[in-house]
């Protein structure tokens, strides 16, 4: 009876070991997925293609991309990328401003990813990993990248505003432009003795522009 119990225990222990080993092997064989995300505005399709190529070269298993404004309320492809991530995976972007429009949005998503054991990484060297051995270095890295995020988002917004104003035919800044005919009219009225304010009333041109036109005319 004692021998039977001993054989029984050995058999059970062997089966338990084999089950645990098989489970460990299955876990070990599960590969981490690198899911990429790329974004650019409508007039920057070449930039989108460049990001996609970088992400391919980085070895991303799956890449989501879209053309839309930085401040779009919804980013459908970005949402798909987040849903495709599972524990142990990583989200890869070329720069933080490709995925986020503000610090708050970035921090919220990072927190969500960390809670799911998912890493965020950029091709510029930024990464999040709650198991990082050097916590102070990680925090410093994140703060630096968040500052860069603000700067890059501001630059993109300026580019978008300039493009919109150009497409709408609006002034892009600098000295206001007026036609040669109006310049001639300003000079003629001034020669006839009209004051700057009177010229503005008759032409609708700003005083600063009237002064510039007259000064330029006197210098010729």
Secondary structure, 3 states (H helix, E strand, C coil): CHHHHHHHHHHHHHHHHHHHHHHHHHHHHCCCCEEEEEEECCCCHHHHHHHHHHHHHCCCCEEEEEECCCCCCCCHHHHHHHHHCCCCCEEEECCHHHCCCCHHHHHHHHHHHHHCCCEEEECCCCECCCCCCCHHHHHHHHHHHHHHHHHHHHHHHHHHHHHHHHHCCCCCCCCCCCCHHHHHHHHHHHHCCCCHHHHHHHHCCCHHHHHHHHHHHHHC
